[in-house]
Amino acid sequence: MVQVSSIQTPLSLLKKLEHENDSKWNRLQWPFSEKENQNLAQEIRNFATWMHFALSLDGCGLLFHTSEDVARFLGRRLERFKVVQSFKEAQSTLAVGCLTYAICQEFGTGPCASEDEIRRRIKNYPFLTYDSLNLGNTRRMGRVDKEVGVALEKFFTSAYAPAMMNQVRQYAIGRPKEWWDAEESLSLKPLHYACRYGLVKMVNELLDKYPHEINITTKDGISPVIIAASAGHVGTLEALMKRGADPYLRNTYGNALHCAMEGNRPSTARELVATTEGHIFHQACAANCEKIVRLLIDRA
């Protein structure tokens, strides 16, 4: 049986880094020698291997039988582990660990119902904020790293983890309440997340399985094509349009073109104009959307 006390053993690397971080002089002098640098690199590899086990689904399940505070403990240790993520050999393991951490059973209840609950969650699990804000970097890594790609797919198709992480992310960057509302977060589907992060392959795979979700909307009316347009992912937008996505569905900000303009995404705005310009020109004139009208005139 794995005990919480045993987790302390492989953390000598973090203690060393923390010690060397005590002063500017130490930071400038570290590493002190080529041999010490080699030893440190080996420690990082060993630590990364241990973290991979500790944060695997089986590992989390085992640890949760020994202590109610394990998730919190691991989150704090992961927060400190960020200092070594610049080492290429550790990045993949850290990314997989972050995703696995987010889908462990402690967060199986999904997003919080109130702002006070969100604050408590962020305070108790400080690594969640980093994890949610770093998803963009993780998805880019998933394009070239097969293990990270598999972990991303598990994360985005899990029951509650994406909704929980979306809520933390929207709250952390200061979005208004409707963005981090629990019902809105729960209404986001894997297709919405794939569009947000430009995962074209995942978009196509999801639509192969669930073609009826091409125009699925969230509680606030956000469709996959709106997300792709506002995020600036041209490839994702093209994939959606080829499958018949409706660019005229509206949320509180307008349709896909309105959202692309609102988000200052000229690349996806041009793509939408190129495929739907006739109807959009008349629609823009009728709605007195000066910026869009000017874009269409400039294009002509």
Summary of the structure (lengths in Angstrom):
residues: 300
radius of gyration: 22.4
end to end distance: 70.2
largest distance: 71.0
contacts: 930
relative contact order: 0.06
helix: 73%
strand: 1%
